[in-house]
Amino acid sequence: MLIARVLTSGSRHSVDEIMAWRKWLSENNVQQPFKQAHREIYLLTEAERRTGIYSNRFAAHIIKQHQFNSLCAVRRWKNSMKLIYEDDAWPSSLSLPKWKIIAEFWTDGLRDGVGEESNETGILYYLSTDQVRFLPMAEEEADGTAPDNNHLQTPEAIPLEEIPPLVFSEVMRDVDLFVGVASVGNDPTWSDGGPDGMYRNYWSRYSFGNLSATAETRKELLMELIPRLKIKDRCSFDDKFLIVRGDIRTYKIHIGSGNILMSPNDQYLCIVPGRNTARGTSGIFLPFEGDATLSIILSKAFLLAEDTKITDQTIVNQIKA
């Protein structure tokens, strides 16, 4: 398909061209197998220009290690599971032979304050995230004659301003995916901040904080989709939230995490998505696959727009509290 070639060629296209493709896909009900016309672009920030050789854009998050490891495999990043008896942090890495670059995403295992720390084999459940950086790839690695373990030799990192914009954007998009999917901030059962409430501030900050680039794309799509749905008259948008007016309460669904606050006092509403959550959006055309949070948000919106029909007593008790 032409759109795939357009957006993977590395060439630049105008906003008008991209918006025209989005319109065409929508009007013709063509679902992309992954984001192409809706693909996020990550530009170098002033903070990253100041740090020079590393980015802290996705640092200081708490993520679930097993979920993160699965995502690394899907996105072809090399990753080793961190164990409870190992103290050293080390990065996950992505080899980019065409550009002779290795991208690194640093994480460290969480061993204190997270309750049950590891499974029976010693694999830690949670990680904390750190910097992203880029290293030069040795010639023998670029031509495939040596393993891509360049980070073990600790070469000098490449200044971020020297990284090709396409490479930088796609690497940061992967890391945004890792954090956006694996963060405990997406888990409604972590609303108490985890064991002893140690991470309550992080959970609240992530669950209801500023939108990432992926979440901004999701918001744009929701603003296109909602006017076509039967619940359109009950929905509106406010900065970071999809607002749904029920008969009992009004609900603010965070477009980044999918977590919910209820008016008038911003009381938290815990709804744990079931395995069949996506069924609630089976009749809705989505222009691309792979955004589970989008399906969760839409399912919650349909549920809460008819809050008088909810039969799950754990949800009803919260709404009427």
C-alpha positions, -999 to +999 in steps of 0.1 A: +000+000+000+013+035-009+008+049+026+032+023+040+059+033+016+053+070+022+057+068+059+085+042+061+107+058+034+121+084+058+111+113+035+092+143+048+056+149+039+034+179+047+008+180+073-018+184+045-007+152+029-008+133+061-042+146+070-055+138+035-044+102+040-061+100+074-093+113+058-091+088+030-085+059+054-114+069+075-138+075+046-129+041+031-129+022+064-093+010+058-077-002+089-040+000+092-023-030+108-001-006+127+001+032+129+012+048+096-008+079+088-013+084+125+023+078+135+038+101+162+068+122+155+093+129+184+114+160+181+145+169+202+135+190+232+154+219+247+160+197+278+176+171+256+198+197+239+210+207+273+218+171+285+235+166+252+242+129+250+212+114+268+175+119+272+156+118+304+122+121+287+111+086+299+131+084+331+117+079+366+088+056+356+079+023+373+072-005+348+063-042+350+093-062+339+076-091+323+053-069+302+083-047+292+103-078+282+075-089+259+073-055+243+111-055+237+108-088+218+080-075+196+099-043+188+132-063+183+151-048+212+176-070+230+168-073+267+178-095+296+155-100+325+169-085+358+173-108+388+169-101+425+205-110+433+221-088+407+229-052+416+241-037+384+218-018+360+222-024+323+204-012+292+181-028+267+194-021+232+183-018+196+209-023+168+205+000+137+231-012+113+220+010+085+230+040+106+258+022+125+241+032+157+230+013+189+201+028+209+200+021+246+172+023+272+185+020+307+164+004+335+172-009+370+154-035+391+132-024+420+140-044+451+127-023+480+092-011+488+073-031+462+061-059+484+067-092+466+098-084+447+104-114+424+090-147+413+102-181+423+131-180+398+144-146+411+131-125+382+121-090+395+086-079+389+092-042+386+119-019+371+126+018+373+134+036+340+164+059+333+181+075+303+180+068+265+212+073+246+228+064+213+262+047+208+284+042+177+283+007+163+317-010+155+322-017+119+322-055+125+289-051+142+274-031+114+283-058+088+270-086+111+303-102+119+302-095+156+274-094+183+259-060+192+274-058+227+290-024+220+275-010+253+297-034+272+327-015+258+312+018+271+321+040+240+314+076+241+277+084+234+267+102+203+253+138+209+216+137+204+217+165+179+238+143+156+213+115+156+192+114+123+157+127+131+140+096+118+162+073+140+156+095+171+119+097+165+114+059+160+135+050+190+117+074+213+084+061+199+094+026+210+104+038+245+071+057+248+054+024+239+073+006+266+064+031+293+029+037+281+020+001+282+041-014+310+038+015+336+021+007+368+003+040+363-020+022+339-030-003+366-062+007+384-053-016+413-022+006+421-044+036+431-032+031+467+004+036+455+015+000+459+029-015+491+028+010+519+017+037+495+053+043+485+045+051+448+012+069+453+026+102+440+040+085+409+007+067+402-013+099+405+011+119+384+011+093+356-025+084+358-038+120+355-008+139+343+003+155+310-004+134+278+025+117+260+029+119+222+010+086+219-018+099+241-020+132+221-025+111+189-052+091+208-069+123+218-070+135+181-085+102+171-111+102+198-121+137+188-127+123+153-145+092+165-168+105+193-191+126+170-200+095+151-211+075+181-245+072+198-230+086+230-217+117+213-242+140+231-229+128+264-192+133+256-169+163+256-131+170+260-111+189+285-074+190+281-063+155+292-097+139+296-127+125+277-156+137+298-187+114+299-220+126+314-240+098+330-273+101+347-258+096+382-224+113+378-200+129+353-168+110+346-134+122+335-115+094+316-078+102+313-068+098+277-033+086+286-039+060+313-077+053+309-082+059+346-113+077+358-122+106+381-158+114+391-173+148+395-180+168+416-151+159+439-127+141+416-133+108+434-114+080+418-134+052+401-117+019+399-128-002+369-105-031+361-108-040+324-117-076+317-102-098+290-132-091+267-131-053+270-124-048+233-158-064+225-174-031+235-157-015+205-163-043+180-188-022+160-166+009+159-142+015+130-107+022+143-081+033+117-053+013+131-048-018+154-027-021+185-039+006+209-055-013+237-059+018+258-080+034+231-104+004+232-105+005+270-114+042+270-142+037+245-155+007+264-156+028+297-172+057+279-201+035+266-205+019+301-205+052+320-228+070+296-255+046+308-244+044+344-280+036+356-277+003+337-245-009+354-250-041+373-215-047+386-219-040+423-183-030+429-187-002+404-222+008+415-210+012+451-183+035+441-205+057+419-232+060+446-207+065+475 
